Amino acid sequence: MKEKTGLWKTESKKGTNYYSGKIKINGKEYYISIFKNEKKKDNSPDLMLYMNEKEKKLTNEQIYADFGNLTEIDDSEIAF
């Protein structure tokens, strides 16, 4: 496996923990954010990844509007 990026634990103004960083794909840089998903079904994903072009970084308010309720993520819940 080739390392692509690192992620940093971040806390929003509302106190929600998530991970964020940057990644370069095909010469374009993107901001990424990973949140714990509030699962509604067993087959729902555990984590949600958001990716946005570097020039158009999402604000926490935009992420919350798109995602809805967020659950705090704990380091022990990440497999990598």
JOGIPE-V788882 format. One record per pair of residues at least 4 apart in sequence whose ideal C-beta (glycine too) atoms are under 7 Angstrom apart, sorted by the first residue. I is the first residue (numbers start at 0). GAP is how many residues later the second one is. If there is no record, write none. Layout:
BEGIN
i->I gap->GAP
i->I gap->GAP
END
This chain:
BEGIN
i->3 gap->19
i->4 gap->16
i->4 gap->17
i->4 gap->18
i->5 gap->15
i->6 gap->12
i->6 gap->13
i->6 gap->14
i->6 gap->27
i->7 gap->11
i->7 gap->12
i->7 gap->13
i->8 gap->8
i->8 gap->10
i->9 gap->8
i->9 gap->9
i->9 gap->10
i->10 gap->4
i->10 gap->6
i->11 gap->4
i->11 gap->6
i->11 gap->48
i->12 gap->47
i->15 gap->54
i->15 gap->56
i->16 gap->55
i->16 gap->56
i->17 gap->15
i->17 gap->16
i->17 gap->17
i->17 gap->55
i->18 gap->15
i->19 gap->11
i->19 gap->12
i->19 gap->13
i->20 gap->11
i->21 gap->7
i->21 gap->8
i->21 gap->9
i->21 gap->32
i->22 gap->7
i->22 gap->9
i->23 gap->4
i->23 gap->5
i->24 gap->5
i->27 gap->25
i->28 gap->25
i->29 gap->21
i->29 gap->22
i->29 gap->23
i->29 gap->24
i->30 gap->21
i->30 gap->23
i->30 gap->26
i->31 gap->17
i->31 gap->18
i->31 gap->19
i->32 gap->17
i->32 gap->30
i->33 gap->13
i->33 gap->15
i->34 gap->12
i->34 gap->13
i->34 gap->32
i->34 gap->35
i->34 gap->38
i->35 gap->10
i->35 gap->11
i->35 gap->35
i->35 gap->36
i->35 gap->37
i->35 gap->41
i->36 gap->7
i->36 gap->8
i->36 gap->9
i->36 gap->10
i->36 gap->11
i->37 gap->31
i->37 gap->33
i->38 gap->5
i->39 gap->4
i->47 gap->19
i->49 gap->8
i->49 gap->13
i->51 gap->4
i->51 gap->5
i->51 gap->6
i->57 gap->4
i->57 gap->5
i->59 gap->4
i->60 gap->4
i->61 gap->4
i->62 gap->4
i->63 gap->6
i->72 gap->4
END
